[in-house]
Amino acid sequence: MGLRERKKAETRTALSWAAVRLAVERGFAQVKVEDIAEAAGVSPRTFNNYFSSKGEAIVARHLDRSLGIAEALRERPDGEPLWEAITRSVLPRFGADDAALAHPVADPTEWTAGVRAMLAEPALQGEMLRAGARAEAEITEAVAERTGTDPKHDLYPHLVAAAVMAAINTALAHHLRTDPPVTVSSLLEEAIARIAAGLPTP
């Protein structure tokens, strides 16, 4: 990645984090594009160059790291078992959420409550669904490449990709409901291991 691309990626990340932080602290409806741009140190016009709405900005990081799973899966060694490769592709991208979802600038309890309230917003849920569908499609292609299956005819890569996204969504939701919070990375590792084992009855 060249310098210009890195700067663009940094601006995109800064805008997304600013949108998340303000929505959690103030409430989704109380945040304007101008607020996000100011918090990220850019103009509203620059914001509009990256995102079409504050909801899209909030979901951007989740989308980027989910898309990164497919990219990482393509880079795993050919002989590595599929679910081991998936685990090693997923965990590095979500472990940082243990810090992000217990944000140091706010009381942990208040921050977690704010994240729950933010994720309950219908407009944001629609963005999350769109992001999830896009990521699932990319992971499907990566799984198909790795397993020699055809996503146009074979069910398997779609099932695997759907299971991966379900593990991610369930781990994040469970992290927010546990008290004290269980780390996202440990929940994800457990979820993927259980799926790989065929979800045996506890």
N, C-alpha and C positions, 0 to 999 in steps of 0.2 A: 504494500500500500504506500503510495507516494505521499508527500507532505500535504498537498491539497486535499487528498482523500482522507487523510488522518484528521485534518482540521474539520472537515465536514462531518466526519463521524463523531468527533468530540463535541461539536455544536449540537448535533442531533441528540447525543446522550445527555448533554447539559439541559436541553429543552425538555426532554422526557423526564429527567429527575426533578426539574423544577415543577413540572406539571403534577407529578405524583406528590411531591412534598406539599405544595399549596393545596391540592385537592384533599389530602389527608388532614391537614391542619385547619383549613377553613371550611371544608365542605365543597363538593363538586360544583354546586350551583353558584357558589360565591366566588369562583375563580374565572377570570377573563383571560383571553389570549394576551392582552396587554400586560397583565400581571406576570404571566409565565415568561414572556419575552424579557421584561425588566429583570426578573429574578435570574435569568440566564445571561443577562448582559448583552442582549441583542435587541433589534427593533422588531415590532410586530410584522413588518414586511418580511424580515428574515424568517420569523416563525412560519409564515405562510409559504415560504419556499420549501419548508420541510414537512409540514403537516397541514391537513385541511380542517382540523378541529382539535380542541383540547382533549377530547376522548382518544383520538388517534395518537396524540402525543403521549398520553398516559400509558397506552398499551404498547407503544413502540419498543420499549426495552424487552418486554415479554415476547413480542414478535421476533425481535432480532436474535435473542438467545435461543428461541425455539427453532428458528431457521438454521442457527448455528449447529444444532444437533445433526441435521442432515449433512452439513458440510463436514463436520467432524467424523461422522460415520463413514463417509467416503474415504477418509484419510486413515482409518484404522487398518492394521495388518490383515491381509487376505485370509490367513489361517485362523484368525481369532474367532471363537464361537460368537454367534450373532448377539446373544443377550449380554455377553461380557462386553462386546464392542458397543452395544447400546448404552450400558451402564457407564462405561468410560467416556462416552460422548455426551451423556446427559449431566452427570454430577458436577463437572467443573463449571457448567454454565448456570447452575442454580444454587451452589453452595453459598455464593455471595449474598443470597437473599436472607440468610440468617442474620446478617448485619443490617440489610436494607429494611427488613420488615420490623426490626426493633430499633428504629432510627435513634441515633444518639442525641439528637437535638430536642427530642420530645420525651415525655414520660412514656415508658414502654406500654403501659396499659392504655393510655390515651392514643398512642400511635396505632396500636393494634385495632382499637375500636374505630379509629379513623379509616384504616385500610378496609375494614369490614364494610363500613358505610359507603366508602368510595366504590367498592366492587359491587355493591347492591344497586348502584345507579343503572337504570334500564339502558340509557344511552351508552354507558361504558360496557355493559354486558353485550350489546350488539357488536361493539368494536372487538371485544374479546373473542366472540364467536367467529368473526371474520378472520382475525389473526390466527386462531386455532385451526380453522379450515385450511388456510394457506400453509401453515407449518405442517399440518398433517399430510397435505399433498406432497410437500417436499420430502418428508421423511418416508412416505410411501415409495417415492422414486428411488431414494437411497437404499432402502431395504430391498427393493426389486433388483437393483444393480448387484447388491451383495449376495443375494440368494439365487440369482439367475431366473427369477420369475418375471412374469409379464403383467404389469398392473392393469392392462386392458382386459385381461382374461382371468388372471389368478386372484383369488380372494386374499391369499396369505399376506402379501405386503400391506394391504389396506388394514387387515386385522392387527398386524404388528404396530403400524403407525397409530392407529386408533388407541391401542393399549398404552403406547408410550405417552400420548397426550392425556389419556385418562389418568395415568400414574402421576403426571405432573400436576394436573388440576386438583386431583384428590390430595396429594401431598401438601400443596399450597393451602388448600381449604382446611386441612386437618391442622396444619401449623397454626392457623389463625383461631382455631377453636380450642386448642389445648391450653391448659393453665397448670403449671408454667409451660410456655411454648416448647414443643419438641422441634428440633432443628429441621429445616427443609431438606437438607442433604441426607440426614439419617432417614427421614420418612421416604424420600425418593428411593434411596438404596433399598429399603425394605420393600417398597411397593414393586419395584422392578424385579427384585429377587422372587417375590411371591408370584408375580405373573409368569416369570420364566419357569417356575416350578409347577405351573398349572393351576395356581390358586387352590392349593389343598385346604380342606376345612381345618380351622385352628383346633 
